[in-house]
């Protein structure tokens, strides 16, 4: 019995050491990640968390920004805001472009007090980013448009059943919730199957590396602090 207890103690001790080492490694891995990697990962997570909405009266069902995270929706002319007074671009404007600017990394470029030379370099890098991600974003939108049409037809059928009294309002709510979940799941599955996330994230990583080289270290730290959630 004494030997069994001693063996169990040794096994437990080894397990605790292994667990502690593993935990320490994970912390070190997180700590060693570059700011660029953290911001790119953040954009990838945003793709998984895009909101899905539906209307129980009309059957309309859709996702924010066509299911694409704001950082990947940035366009070259979004940096025109760098010509505006710091902090003012996009205020009072609820257009799609303004919403993309305010939700993406573009917003954080506006308060960095960039020199004229830096502005030109940032815009040039942004044009490269837009060109790099263009085909992946285009394909992601094609997938979204096809699925949105399919799921809207399903939602409209549910609404019709509710209006005809064939399902209750409570049942409609449950079915619409399930439909929103299925819509999001299928869209993400198709994105991942075609490696669209990887393509967009690789382009974003390249852009952030270029941006880091353009900015001073103080500006870069301010940009990261602004955009990191």
C-alpha positions as CSV (number, residue, x, y, z in Angstrom):
1,X,0.0,0.0,0.0
2,X,2.9,2.4,0.9
3,X,4.5,1.7,-2.4
4,X,1.3,2.4,-4.3
5,X,0.9,5.7,-2.4
6,X,4.5,6.7,-3.3
7,X,4.0,5.8,-6.9
8,X,0.8,7.8,-7.1
9,X,2.6,10.7,-5.5
10,X,5.4,10.5,-8.1
11,X,2.9,10.3,-11.0
12,X,0.9,13.3,-9.6
13,X,4.2,15.3,-9.2
14,X,5.2,14.6,-12.8
15,X,1.8,15.6,-14.0
16,X,1.8,18.8,-12.1
17,X,5.3,19.7,-13.4
18,X,4.2,18.9,-17.0
19,X,1.0,21.0,-16.6
20,X,3.0,23.9,-15.1
21,X,5.6,23.7,-17.9
22,X,2.8,23.6,-20.6
23,X,1.0,26.6,-19.0
24,X,4.3,28.5,-18.9
25,X,5.0,27.8,-22.5
26,X,1.5,29.0,-23.5
27,X,2.0,32.2,-21.6
28,X,5.4,32.7,-23.2
29,X,3.9,32.0,-26.7
30,X,1.2,34.6,-26.2
31,X,3.7,37.1,-24.8
32,X,6.1,36.5,-27.7
33,X,3.5,37.2,-30.4
34,X,4.2,40.4,-32.4
35,X,1.7,43.3,-32.4
36,X,1.1,42.5,-36.1
37,X,0.2,38.9,-35.3
38,X,-2.2,39.9,-32.5
39,X,-4.0,42.5,-34.7
40,X,-4.3,40.0,-37.6
41,X,-5.7,37.3,-35.2
42,X,-8.1,39.9,-33.9
43,X,-9.5,40.5,-37.5
44,X,-9.8,36.7,-37.9
45,X,-11.8,36.4,-34.7
46,X,-14.0,39.3,-35.9
47,X,-14.9,37.1,-38.9
48,X,-16.3,34.5,-36.5
49,X,-18.3,37.1,-34.6
50,X,-20.0,39.0,-37.5
51,X,-23.6,39.7,-36.5
52,X,-26.6,38.0,-38.2
53,X,-29.9,39.7,-38.2
54,X,-33.4,38.8,-39.3
55,X,-36.9,40.4,-39.4
56,X,-39.8,38.3,-38.3
57,X,-42.2,40.4,-40.2
58,X,-40.6,40.4,-43.7
59,X,-38.3,37.4,-43.5
60,X,-35.3,39.5,-44.4
61,X,-32.1,37.9,-43.1
62,X,-28.6,39.3,-43.5
63,X,-25.1,39.8,-41.9
64,X,-23.2,42.9,-41.0
65,X,-20.8,43.9,-43.8
66,X,-21.7,40.8,-45.9
67,X,-20.1,38.6,-43.3
68,X,-16.6,40.1,-43.7
69,X,-14.7,41.8,-40.9
70,X,-14.2,45.6,-41.2
71,X,-10.4,45.3,-41.5
72,X,-10.8,43.3,-44.7
73,X,-13.4,45.7,-46.1
74,X,-11.1,48.7,-46.1
75,X,-10.7,50.3,-49.6
76,X,-7.9,52.5,-50.9
77,X,-9.9,55.7,-50.8
78,X,-10.7,55.2,-47.1
79,X,-7.4,56.8,-46.4
80,X,-8.6,60.0,-47.9
81,X,-9.8,60.8,-44.4
82,X,-6.1,61.5,-43.6
83,X,-6.6,64.8,-45.4
84,X,-9.4,65.7,-42.9
85,X,-8.9,67.3,-39.5
86,X,-7.8,64.7,-37.0
87,X,-10.7,62.9,-35.3
88,X,-13.4,64.4,-37.5
89,X,-13.6,62.0,-40.5
90,X,-16.7,60.0,-40.5
91,X,-18.5,61.8,-37.7
92,X,-22.2,62.3,-38.4
93,X,-22.0,60.0,-41.4
94,X,-23.8,56.7,-41.2
95,X,-22.9,55.4,-44.6
96,X,-21.4,52.0,-45.2
97,X,-17.9,53.5,-45.8
98,X,-18.1,55.6,-42.7
99,X,-19.0,52.5,-40.6
100,X,-16.2,50.5,-42.1
101,X,-13.7,53.3,-41.4
102,X,-14.9,53.7,-37.8
103,X,-14.8,49.9,-37.1
104,X,-11.5,49.2,-38.9
105,X,-7.9,50.1,-38.4
106,X,-8.4,53.2,-40.6
107,X,-9.9,55.1,-37.7
108,X,-6.7,54.7,-35.7
109,X,-4.5,56.2,-38.5
110,X,-6.2,59.5,-38.2
111,X,-4.9,60.6,-34.9
112,X,-1.2,59.8,-35.4
113,X,-0.1,63.2,-36.6
114,X,1.4,61.7,-39.8
115,X,3.8,63.7,-41.9
116,X,3.0,64.3,-45.5
117,X,5.6,61.7,-46.5
118,X,4.1,59.2,-44.1
119,X,0.6,59.8,-45.5
120,X,1.9,59.1,-49.0
121,X,3.6,55.9,-47.8
122,X,0.6,54.7,-45.8
123,X,-1.7,55.2,-48.8
124,X,0.7,53.3,-51.1
125,X,0.9,50.4,-48.6
126,X,-2.9,50.5,-48.4
127,X,-3.3,50.3,-52.1
128,X,-1.1,47.2,-52.1
129,X,-3.2,45.7,-49.3
130,X,-6.4,46.3,-51.3
131,X,-5.0,44.7,-54.4
132,X,-3.7,41.7,-52.4
133,X,-7.0,40.9,-50.8
134,X,-9.2,41.8,-53.8
135,X,-9.9,38.3,-55.1
136,X,-10.5,36.8,-51.7
137,X,-13.0,39.5,-50.7
138,X,-14.7,39.3,-54.1
139,X,-15.2,35.5,-53.6
140,X,-16.4,36.0,-50.0
141,X,-19.0,38.4,-51.2
142,X,-20.1,36.0,-54.0
143,X,-20.6,33.3,-51.4
144,X,-22.5,35.6,-49.1
145,X,-24.8,36.9,-51.8
146,X,-25.7,33.3,-52.9
147,X,-26.3,32.1,-49.3
148,X,-28.2,35.3,-48.3
149,X,-30.7,34.7,-51.1
150,X,-31.1,31.1,-50.1
151,X,-31.6,31.8,-46.5
152,X,-34.0,34.7,-47.1
153,X,-36.2,32.4,-49.1
154,X,-36.3,30.0,-46.1
155,X,-37.0,32.8,-43.7
156,X,-39.8,34.2,-45.9
157,X,-41.5,30.7,-45.8
158,X,-41.3,30.7,-42.0
159,X,-42.9,34.1,-41.9
160,X,-45.7,33.0,-44.3
161,X,-46.4,30.0,-42.0
162,X,-46.7,32.2,-39.0
163,X,-49.0,34.6,-40.8
164,X,-51.2,31.7,-41.9
165,X,-51.3,30.5,-38.2
166,X,-49.5,27.3,-39.0
167,X,-46.8,28.0,-36.5
168,X,-46.9,30.2,-33.4
169,X,-45.0,33.4,-32.9
170,X,-42.8,31.6,-30.4
171,X,-42.1,28.8,-32.9
172,X,-41.2,31.4,-35.5
173,X,-38.7,33.0,-33.2
174,X,-37.0,29.7,-32.5
175,X,-36.9,28.8,-36.1
176,X,-35.5,32.2,-37.1
177,X,-32.8,31.9,-34.5
178,X,-31.8,28.5,-35.8
179,X,-31.8,29.9,-39.3
180,X,-29.5,32.7,-38.3
181,X,-27.1,30.2,-36.7
182,X,-27.2,27.9,-39.8
183,X,-26.6,30.9,-42.1
184,X,-23.5,32.0,-40.2
185,X,-22.2,28.4,-39.8
186,X,-22.5,27.6,-43.5
187,X,-20.9,30.9,-44.6
188,X,-17.9,30.4,-42.3
189,X,-17.6,26.8,-43.4
190,X,-17.4,27.9,-47.1
191,X,-14.9,30.7,-46.3
192,X,-12.6,28.3,-44.5
193,X,-13.0,25.5,-47.1
194,X,-11.7,27.9,-49.7
195,X,-9.0,29.4,-47.4
196,X,-10.4,32.9,-47.8
197,X,-9.6,33.8,-44.2
198,X,-6.0,32.8,-44.7
199,X,-5.6,34.8,-47.9
200,X,-7.1,38.0,-46.3
201,X,-5.1,37.6,-43.1
202,X,-1.8,37.1,-45.0
203,X,-2.5,40.4,-46.9
204,X,-3.3,42.2,-43.6
205,X,-0.2,40.9,-41.9
206,X,1.9,42.2,-44.8
207,X,0.2,45.6,-44.6
208,X,0.7,45.9,-40.8
209,X,4.4,45.0,-41.3
210,X,4.7,47.8,-43.8
211,X,2.8,50.2,-41.6
212,X,5.1,49.4,-38.7
213,X,8.1,50.3,-40.8
214,X,6.5,53.6,-41.9
215,X,5.5,54.8,-38.4
216,X,7.8,55.9,-35.6
217,X,7.8,53.6,-32.7
218,X,5.7,56.0,-30.7
219,X,3.1,56.2,-33.5
220,X,3.1,52.4,-33.9
221,X,2.4,51.9,-30.2
222,X,-0.4,54.4,-30.3
223,X,-1.9,52.7,-33.4
224,X,-1.8,49.3,-31.7
225,X,-3.3,50.7,-28.5
226,X,-6.1,52.3,-30.5
227,X,-7.0,49.3,-32.6
228,X,-6.4,46.4,-30.2
229,X,-9.6,45.3,-28.6
